[in-house]
């Protein structure tokens, strides 16, 4: 048995150390999100960055101190004109994403850009047209699409008819940006990714007050799936939460923060008679996914469970023509942008 365990450990080590991306890349941005989520994924995958692009000379000094093997620059054209650079990661100020992405695609670079890539359906369509004329491709950083928990639940629901779902997305106040494009785009995109295109059956919201707003919405998706959604910044960031409850044919799925996924089997029904009314039925709750912190292994790290690692890996793999799926292409966001704009239009006067 020990021999088999040692063989498995060696195979696992070789698999991790054997990841090899040979292209050169550039990264635009050196903010909090980049440093805590994207850079660790890039470093873990051994992706070869050649440039970091920033805005200030003070940042250039810090790049030289902390990343001596990279070139820091404030000139994006230097990156675009470097034929050795095949891909560009863009995580700058959201207002700059559209123009930076368009420039990179026009230069035939592959682009990974954090959300929001732009702030209107018109801009999104122009980027799609730019991408079609480019030798490069674009992937948008909708990391929840790449979460291992999401992948598992999506596979299960393909074989298990969804009836309804309830989704809650709660954070603290958000006064520093656009709450819809910077924050609420995530839950809206997630339910559309999971359950398909939708129409809004009902929507209401509280008044916006110092970055605090709560929005309640009912969606009807394709195949008749009905969803009840709460998006709120009336809570607090220390215990921000994302909860999904799916009522499916076989039972109930409960997902919490992309860290845990449970399935509870429904009691059987015979000839329209619930057998739990006749015989004792004990609900069986099974853990399908649990990214806990007790064992500090790679797969339990939050940048893996939240999908950051998966999206960066998919981008680099596709850039280097390895097998990969672009789950967050520009075209895949058309429905997300349509729904976000409908929501804004319906409740703008109320908040």
TIKEZA-615413 format. One record per residue (C-alpha): residue number from 1; x, y, z. Coordinates in Angstrom, 1 decimal. Example, Ala and Ser with C-alpha at 12.3 -4.5 7.8 and 13.67 -1.06 7.14 Angstrom:
TIKEZA-615413
+-----+--------+--------+--------+
: num :      x :      y :      z :
+-----+--------+--------+--------+
:   1 :   12.3 :   -4.5 :    7.8 :
:   2 :   13.7 :   -1.1 :    7.1 :
+-----+--------+--------+--------+
//
This chain:
TIKEZA-615413
+-----+--------+--------+--------+
: num :      x :      y :      z :
+-----+--------+--------+--------+
:   1 :    0.0 :    0.0 :    0.0 :
:   2 :    2.8 :    2.4 :    0.9 :
:   3 :    4.4 :    1.8 :   -2.6 :
:   4 :    1.1 :    2.7 :   -4.3 :
:   5 :    0.8 :    5.8 :   -2.2 :
:   6 :    4.3 :    6.9 :   -3.1 :
:   7 :    3.6 :    6.3 :   -6.8 :
:   8 :    0.5 :    8.4 :   -6.6 :
:   9 :    2.4 :   11.3 :   -4.8 :
:  10 :    5.2 :   11.2 :   -7.5 :
:  11 :    2.6 :   11.3 :  -10.3 :
:  12 :    0.8 :   14.3 :   -8.6 :
:  13 :    4.1 :   16.1 :   -8.2 :
:  14 :    5.1 :   15.6 :  -11.9 :
:  15 :    1.6 :   16.7 :  -13.0 :
:  16 :    2.0 :   20.0 :  -11.0 :
:  17 :    5.6 :   20.7 :  -12.0 :
:  18 :    4.9 :   19.6 :  -15.6 :
:  19 :    2.6 :   22.5 :  -16.4 :
:  20 :    4.5 :   24.5 :  -19.0 :
:  21 :    3.3 :   27.6 :  -20.8 :
:  22 :    6.0 :   28.9 :  -23.2 :
:  23 :    4.4 :   32.2 :  -24.6 :
:  24 :    5.2 :   35.6 :  -23.1 :
:  25 :    2.5 :   37.7 :  -21.6 :
:  26 :    1.9 :   41.2 :  -20.3 :
:  27 :   -0.2 :   42.4 :  -17.3 :
:  28 :   -1.9 :   45.7 :  -17.2 :
:  29 :   -2.7 :   46.8 :  -13.7 :
:  30 :   -1.2 :   46.4 :  -10.2 :
:  31 :   -4.1 :   46.9 :   -7.9 :
:  32 :   -5.5 :   45.0 :   -4.9 :
:  33 :   -7.5 :   42.5 :   -7.0 :
:  34 :   -4.5 :   41.8 :   -9.3 :
:  35 :   -2.1 :   41.2 :   -6.4 :
:  36 :   -4.4 :   39.0 :   -4.3 :
:  37 :   -6.2 :   36.9 :   -6.9 :
:  38 :   -4.7 :   37.0 :  -10.4 :
:  39 :   -1.0 :   37.2 :   -9.8 :
:  40 :   -1.0 :   34.1 :   -7.5 :
:  41 :   -2.8 :   32.1 :  -10.2 :
:  42 :   -0.4 :   33.3 :  -12.8 :
:  43 :    2.6 :   32.4 :  -10.6 :
:  44 :    1.2 :   29.0 :   -9.7 :
:  45 :    0.7 :   28.2 :  -13.4 :
:  46 :    4.2 :   29.4 :  -14.2 :
:  47 :    2.9 :   31.7 :  -16.9 :
:  48 :    5.7 :   33.8 :  -18.2 :
:  49 :    5.1 :   37.5 :  -17.8 :
:  50 :    7.4 :   39.9 :  -19.6 :
:  51 :    5.8 :   43.2 :  -18.8 :
:  52 :    3.7 :   44.8 :  -16.1 :
:  53 :    2.0 :   48.0 :  -17.3 :
:  54 :    1.1 :   50.7 :  -14.7 :
:  55 :    0.3 :   54.4 :  -14.6 :
:  56 :    2.8 :   55.9 :  -12.2 :
:  57 :    6.5 :   56.1 :  -11.9 :
:  58 :    6.3 :   55.2 :   -8.2 :
:  59 :    4.6 :   51.9 :   -9.2 :
:  60 :    7.5 :   51.4 :  -11.7 :
:  61 :   10.0 :   51.6 :   -8.8 :
:  62 :    7.9 :   49.0 :   -6.8 :
:  63 :    7.7 :   46.7 :   -9.8 :
:  64 :   11.5 :   46.8 :  -10.1 :
:  65 :   11.9 :   46.0 :   -6.5 :
:  66 :    9.4 :   43.2 :   -6.3 :
:  67 :    9.6 :   41.7 :   -9.8 :
:  68 :   13.2 :   42.2 :  -10.9 :
:  69 :   12.8 :   39.6 :  -13.7 :
:  70 :   10.0 :   41.7 :  -15.4 :
:  71 :    9.9 :   44.9 :  -17.3 :
:  72 :    7.8 :   47.7 :  -15.8 :
:  73 :    6.4 :   50.3 :  -18.2 :
:  74 :    3.8 :   53.0 :  -18.4 :
:  75 :    3.7 :   52.7 :  -22.2 :
:  76 :    1.0 :   50.2 :  -23.4 :
:  77 :    2.2 :   50.6 :  -27.0 :
:  78 :    5.5 :   49.0 :  -26.0 :
:  79 :    3.5 :   45.8 :  -25.2 :
:  80 :    1.3 :   46.0 :  -28.3 :
:  81 :    4.4 :   46.4 :  -30.6 :
:  82 :    6.3 :   43.5 :  -29.0 :
:  83 :    5.7 :   40.4 :  -31.3 :
:  84 :    7.0 :   38.1 :  -28.5 :
:  85 :    4.0 :   39.0 :  -26.3 :
:  86 :    1.1 :   36.8 :  -27.3 :
:  87 :   -1.4 :   37.5 :  -24.5 :
:  88 :   -2.4 :   40.5 :  -22.4 :
:  89 :   -4.0 :   40.4 :  -18.9 :
:  90 :   -6.0 :   43.6 :  -18.3 :
:  91 :   -7.1 :   44.4 :  -14.8 :
:  92 :   -7.0 :   48.2 :  -14.7 :
:  93 :   -9.6 :   50.8 :  -13.7 :
:  94 :  -13.0 :   49.5 :  -15.1 :
:  95 :  -13.5 :   52.7 :  -17.1 :
:  96 :  -10.3 :   51.8 :  -19.1 :
:  97 :  -11.1 :   48.2 :  -19.9 :
:  98 :  -13.0 :   48.9 :  -23.1 :
:  99 :  -10.3 :   51.0 :  -24.8 :
: 100 :   -7.4 :   48.8 :  -23.6 :
: 101 :   -9.2 :   45.6 :  -24.8 :
: 102 :  -10.0 :   47.1 :  -28.2 :
: 103 :   -6.4 :   48.3 :  -28.6 :
: 104 :   -5.0 :   44.8 :  -27.7 :
: 105 :   -7.4 :   43.0 :  -30.1 :
: 106 :   -6.5 :   45.4 :  -32.9 :
: 107 :   -2.8 :   44.5 :  -32.3 :
: 108 :   -3.8 :   40.8 :  -32.7 :
: 109 :   -3.1 :   40.0 :  -29.0 :
: 110 :   -5.1 :   37.4 :  -27.0 :
: 111 :   -6.8 :   39.3 :  -24.2 :
: 112 :   -8.0 :   38.3 :  -20.7 :
: 113 :   -9.9 :   41.3 :  -19.3 :
: 114 :  -11.5 :   41.6 :  -15.9 :
: 115 :  -15.1 :   42.6 :  -15.7 :
: 116 :  -16.7 :   44.8 :  -16.7 :
: 117 :  -15.1 :   44.7 :  -20.1 :
: 118 :  -17.4 :   47.6 :  -21.0 :
: 119 :  -20.6 :   49.3 :  -19.8 :
: 120 :  -23.1 :   49.0 :  -22.6 :
: 121 :  -24.4 :   46.5 :  -25.2 :
: 122 :  -23.3 :   48.8 :  -28.0 :
: 123 :  -19.7 :   48.8 :  -26.7 :
: 124 :  -19.8 :   45.0 :  -26.3 :
: 125 :  -21.0 :   44.6 :  -29.9 :
: 126 :  -18.1 :   46.8 :  -31.1 :
: 127 :  -15.7 :   44.6 :  -29.2 :
: 128 :  -17.2 :   41.4 :  -30.7 :
: 129 :  -16.8 :   42.9 :  -34.2 :
: 130 :  -13.2 :   43.9 :  -33.4 :
: 131 :  -12.4 :   40.4 :  -32.1 :
: 132 :  -13.9 :   38.8 :  -35.3 :
: 133 :  -11.4 :   40.9 :  -37.4 :
: 134 :   -8.5 :   40.1 :  -35.0 :
: 135 :   -6.1 :   37.2 :  -34.9 :
: 136 :   -6.5 :   37.2 :  -31.2 :
: 137 :   -9.4 :   36.2 :  -28.9 :
: 138 :  -10.9 :   37.7 :  -25.8 :
: 139 :  -11.9 :   36.1 :  -22.5 :
: 140 :  -13.7 :   38.1 :  -19.8 :
: 141 :  -13.0 :   37.5 :  -16.1 :
: 142 :  -16.3 :   36.1 :  -14.9 :
: 143 :  -14.5 :   33.8 :  -12.5 :
: 144 :  -17.6 :   32.2 :  -11.0 :
: 145 :  -18.2 :   30.4 :  -14.3 :
: 146 :  -14.9 :   28.6 :  -13.7 :
: 147 :  -15.5 :   27.6 :  -10.1 :
: 148 :  -15.1 :   23.8 :   -9.5 :
: 149 :  -18.4 :   24.0 :   -7.5 :
: 150 :  -20.2 :   25.6 :  -10.5 :
: 151 :  -18.8 :   22.9 :  -12.9 :
: 152 :  -20.0 :   20.1 :  -10.7 :
: 153 :  -23.5 :   21.6 :  -10.1 :
: 154 :  -23.9 :   22.3 :  -13.9 :
: 155 :  -23.1 :   18.7 :  -14.7 :
: 156 :  -25.6 :   17.5 :  -12.2 :
: 157 :  -28.4 :   19.8 :  -13.4 :
: 158 :  -27.9 :   18.6 :  -17.0 :
: 159 :  -29.3 :   15.3 :  -15.8 :
: 160 :  -31.7 :   16.6 :  -13.2 :
: 161 :  -34.6 :   18.9 :  -14.2 :
: 162 :  -34.5 :   22.2 :  -12.5 :
: 163 :  -37.9 :   23.5 :  -11.2 :
: 164 :  -37.1 :   26.7 :   -9.3 :
: 165 :  -34.1 :   28.3 :   -7.5 :
: 166 :  -33.5 :   31.0 :   -4.9 :
: 167 :  -30.3 :   33.0 :   -5.1 :
: 168 :  -29.0 :   35.5 :   -2.5 :
: 169 :  -26.0 :   37.8 :   -3.1 :
: 170 :  -25.2 :   40.0 :   -0.1 :
: 171 :  -22.3 :   42.4 :    0.6 :
: 172 :  -21.6 :   45.6 :    2.4 :
: 173 :  -22.0 :   49.1 :    1.0 :
: 174 :  -20.4 :   49.8 :   -2.4 :
: 175 :  -20.0 :   53.6 :   -2.8 :
: 176 :  -16.8 :   53.5 :   -4.8 :
: 177 :  -18.1 :   52.4 :   -8.2 :
: 178 :  -21.1 :   51.4 :  -10.3 :
: 179 :  -23.0 :   48.8 :   -8.3 :
: 180 :  -24.5 :   47.1 :  -11.4 :
: 181 :  -21.4 :   46.8 :  -13.7 :
: 182 :  -18.8 :   46.3 :  -10.9 :
: 183 :  -20.8 :   44.1 :   -8.5 :
: 184 :  -24.3 :   42.9 :   -9.4 :
: 185 :  -23.1 :   41.8 :  -12.9 :
: 186 :  -21.7 :   38.7 :  -11.1 :
: 187 :  -25.0 :   37.2 :   -9.7 :
: 188 :  -26.9 :   38.2 :  -12.9 :
: 189 :  -24.3 :   36.6 :  -15.1 :
: 190 :  -24.2 :   33.5 :  -12.9 :
: 191 :  -27.9 :   32.6 :  -13.0 :
: 192 :  -27.9 :   33.2 :  -16.8 :
: 193 :  -24.9 :   30.9 :  -17.1 :
: 194 :  -26.5 :   28.2 :  -15.0 :
: 195 :  -30.1 :   28.4 :  -16.2 :
: 196 :  -30.1 :   30.1 :  -19.6 :
: 197 :  -31.6 :   33.2 :  -21.1 :
: 198 :  -34.4 :   34.8 :  -19.1 :
: 199 :  -37.2 :   37.4 :  -19.0 :
: 200 :  -37.9 :   39.6 :  -16.0 :
: 201 :  -41.2 :   38.8 :  -14.4 :
: 202 :  -41.0 :   41.2 :  -11.5 :
: 203 :  -38.5 :   43.6 :  -10.0 :
: 204 :  -38.3 :   46.1 :   -7.1 :
: 205 :  -35.5 :   47.9 :   -5.3 :
: 206 :  -34.9 :   50.1 :   -2.3 :
: 207 :  -33.6 :   53.6 :   -2.7 :
: 208 :  -29.8 :   54.0 :   -3.2 :
: 209 :  -28.3 :   55.4 :   -0.1 :
: 210 :  -24.5 :   55.9 :    0.3 :
: 211 :  -23.7 :   52.8 :   -1.8 :
: 212 :  -26.5 :   50.7 :   -0.1 :
: 213 :  -29.3 :   49.2 :   -2.2 :
: 214 :  -31.3 :   45.9 :   -2.2 :
: 215 :  -32.9 :   44.6 :   -5.3 :
: 216 :  -35.4 :   41.7 :   -5.5 :
: 217 :  -36.2 :   40.1 :   -8.8 :
: 218 :  -38.1 :   37.2 :  -10.3 :
: 219 :  -36.8 :   35.7 :  -13.6 :
: 220 :  -38.3 :   33.1 :  -15.9 :
: 221 :  -35.6 :   31.2 :  -17.8 :
: 222 :  -35.8 :   28.9 :  -20.8 :
: 223 :  -37.4 :   25.5 :  -20.1 :
: 224 :  -39.7 :   27.2 :  -17.6 :
: 225 :  -37.2 :   27.5 :  -14.7 :
: 226 :  -38.3 :   30.2 :  -12.2 :
: 227 :  -35.8 :   32.1 :  -10.1 :
: 228 :  -36.1 :   34.4 :   -7.1 :
: 229 :  -33.0 :   36.6 :   -6.7 :
: 230 :  -31.9 :   39.0 :   -4.0 :
: 231 :  -28.9 :   41.3 :   -4.6 :
: 232 :  -28.1 :   43.5 :   -1.6 :
: 233 :  -25.3 :   45.9 :   -0.4 :
: 234 :  -27.2 :   46.4 :    2.9 :
: 235 :  -25.1 :   43.8 :    4.7 :
: 236 :  -21.4 :   43.8 :    5.5 :
: 237 :  -18.2 :   42.8 :    3.8 :
: 238 :  -16.8 :   40.8 :    6.7 :
: 239 :  -19.5 :   38.2 :    6.1 :
: 240 :  -20.5 :   38.7 :    2.5 :
: 241 :  -22.3 :   35.7 :    1.2 :
: 242 :  -23.5 :   34.1 :   -2.0 :
: 243 :  -26.1 :   31.3 :   -1.5 :
: 244 :  -27.9 :   29.3 :   -4.2 :
: 245 :  -30.8 :   26.9 :   -3.4 :
: 246 :  -32.0 :   24.8 :   -6.4 :
: 247 :  -35.2 :   22.8 :   -6.3 :
: 248 :  -34.7 :   20.0 :   -8.8 :
: 249 :  -36.5 :   16.8 :   -9.7 :
: 250 :  -34.3 :   14.5 :   -7.6 :
: 251 :  -33.9 :   16.8 :   -4.6 :
: 252 :  -32.5 :   20.1 :   -3.4 :
: 253 :  -29.1 :   21.5 :   -4.1 :
: 254 :  -27.5 :   24.0 :   -1.7 :
: 255 :  -24.4 :   26.0 :   -2.7 :
: 256 :  -22.6 :   28.3 :   -0.3 :
: 257 :  -20.0 :   30.8 :   -1.4 :
: 258 :  -18.7 :   28.4 :   -4.0 :
: 259 :  -17.1 :   26.5 :   -1.1 :
: 260 :  -19.7 :   23.9 :   -0.3 :
: 261 :  -22.4 :   22.1 :   -2.3 :
: 262 :  -24.9 :   19.7 :   -0.8 :
: 263 :  -27.7 :   17.6 :   -2.3 :
: 264 :  -30.7 :   16.4 :   -0.3 :
: 265 :  -32.8 :   13.6 :   -1.8 :
: 266 :  -36.6 :   14.2 :   -2.0 :
: 267 :  -38.9 :   11.6 :   -0.5 :
: 268 :  -40.4 :    9.2 :   -3.1 :
: 269 :  -43.9 :    9.5 :   -4.5 :
: 270 :  -46.0 :    6.5 :   -5.5 :
: 271 :  -49.2 :    7.1 :   -7.6 :
: 272 :  -49.2 :   10.8 :   -6.6 :
: 273 :  -49.0 :    9.7 :   -2.9 :
: 274 :  -46.1 :   11.1 :   -0.9 :
: 275 :  -44.8 :    8.0 :    0.9 :
: 276 :  -43.4 :   10.1 :    3.8 :
: 277 :  -47.0 :   10.4 :    4.9 :
: 278 :  -47.3 :    6.7 :    5.2 :
: 279 :  -43.8 :    5.6 :    6.3 :
: 280 :  -41.0 :    7.4 :    8.1 :
: 281 :  -38.6 :    9.2 :    5.8 :
: 282 :  -35.3 :   10.6 :    6.9 :
: 283 :  -33.9 :   13.2 :    4.5 :
: 284 :  -30.4 :   12.3 :    3.3 :
: 285 :  -28.1 :   15.2 :    2.8 :
: 286 :  -24.9 :   14.4 :    0.9 :
: 287 :  -21.8 :   16.6 :    0.5 :
: 288 :  -20.9 :   16.9 :   -3.2 :
: 289 :  -18.2 :   19.6 :   -2.8 :
: 290 :  -16.4 :   21.0 :    0.3 :
: 291 :  -13.5 :   23.3 :    0.0 :
: 292 :  -12.5 :   23.6 :    3.7 :
: 293 :   -9.6 :   25.2 :    5.3 :
: 294 :   -8.6 :   22.3 :    7.7 :
: 295 :   -6.1 :   20.9 :    5.2 :
: 296 :   -4.1 :   23.7 :    3.5 :
: 297 :   -3.8 :   22.0 :    0.1 :
: 298 :   -3.9 :   23.7 :   -3.3 :
: 299 :   -7.5 :   22.8 :   -4.2 :
: 300 :   -8.8 :   24.3 :   -0.9 :
: 301 :   -7.3 :   27.7 :   -1.7 :
: 302 :   -9.9 :   30.3 :   -2.4 :
: 303 :   -8.4 :   31.5 :   -5.7 :
: 304 :   -9.0 :   28.0 :   -6.9 :
: 305 :  -12.5 :   27.4 :   -5.4 :
: 306 :  -13.7 :   30.9 :   -6.6 :
: 307 :  -12.6 :   30.2 :  -10.2 :
: 308 :   -9.6 :   32.5 :  -10.6 :
: 309 :   -7.1 :   29.7 :  -11.2 :
: 310 :   -9.5 :   28.0 :  -13.7 :
: 311 :  -10.1 :   31.1 :  -15.8 :
: 312 :   -6.4 :   32.0 :  -16.0 :
: 313 :   -5.5 :   28.4 :  -16.8 :
: 314 :   -8.1 :   28.3 :  -19.6 :
: 315 :   -6.9 :   31.6 :  -21.0 :
: 316 :   -3.2 :   30.5 :  -21.2 :
: 317 :   -4.1 :   27.1 :  -22.5 :
: 318 :   -6.2 :   28.5 :  -25.3 :
: 319 :   -3.5 :   31.1 :  -26.1 :
: 320 :   -1.0 :   28.3 :  -26.5 :
: 321 :   -3.5 :   26.1 :  -28.5 :
: 322 :   -3.9 :   23.6 :  -25.8 :
: 323 :   -7.2 :   22.0 :  -25.0 :
: 324 :   -9.4 :   24.5 :  -23.2 :
: 325 :  -12.9 :   26.1 :  -23.2 :
: 326 :  -13.5 :   29.8 :  -23.2 :
: 327 :  -16.6 :   29.9 :  -20.9 :
: 328 :  -16.7 :   33.7 :  -20.8 :
: 329 :  -16.3 :   34.9 :  -24.4 :
: 330 :  -17.5 :   38.3 :  -25.5 :
: 331 :  -20.5 :   36.7 :  -27.3 :
: 332 :  -21.5 :   34.7 :  -24.2 :
: 333 :  -22.0 :   38.0 :  -22.3 :
: 334 :  -24.6 :   39.4 :  -24.7 :
: 335 :  -27.5 :   38.1 :  -22.6 :
: 336 :  -25.9 :   39.3 :  -19.4 :
: 337 :  -25.6 :   42.8 :  -20.7 :
: 338 :  -29.2 :   42.8 :  -22.0 :
: 339 :  -30.6 :   41.8 :  -18.6 :
: 340 :  -28.3 :   44.3 :  -16.7 :
: 341 :  -29.5 :   47.1 :  -18.9 :
: 342 :  -33.2 :   46.1 :  -18.5 :
: 343 :  -32.8 :   46.1 :  -14.7 :
: 344 :  -31.1 :   49.5 :  -14.7 :
: 345 :  -33.9 :   50.9 :  -17.0 :
: 346 :  -36.7 :   49.5 :  -14.8 :
: 347 :  -35.4 :   50.6 :  -11.4 :
: 348 :  -33.3 :   53.7 :  -12.2 :
: 349 :  -36.1 :   56.1 :  -11.1 :
: 350 :  -36.7 :   54.1 :   -8.0 :
: 351 :  -33.1 :   54.3 :   -6.6 :
+-----+--------+--------+--------+
//
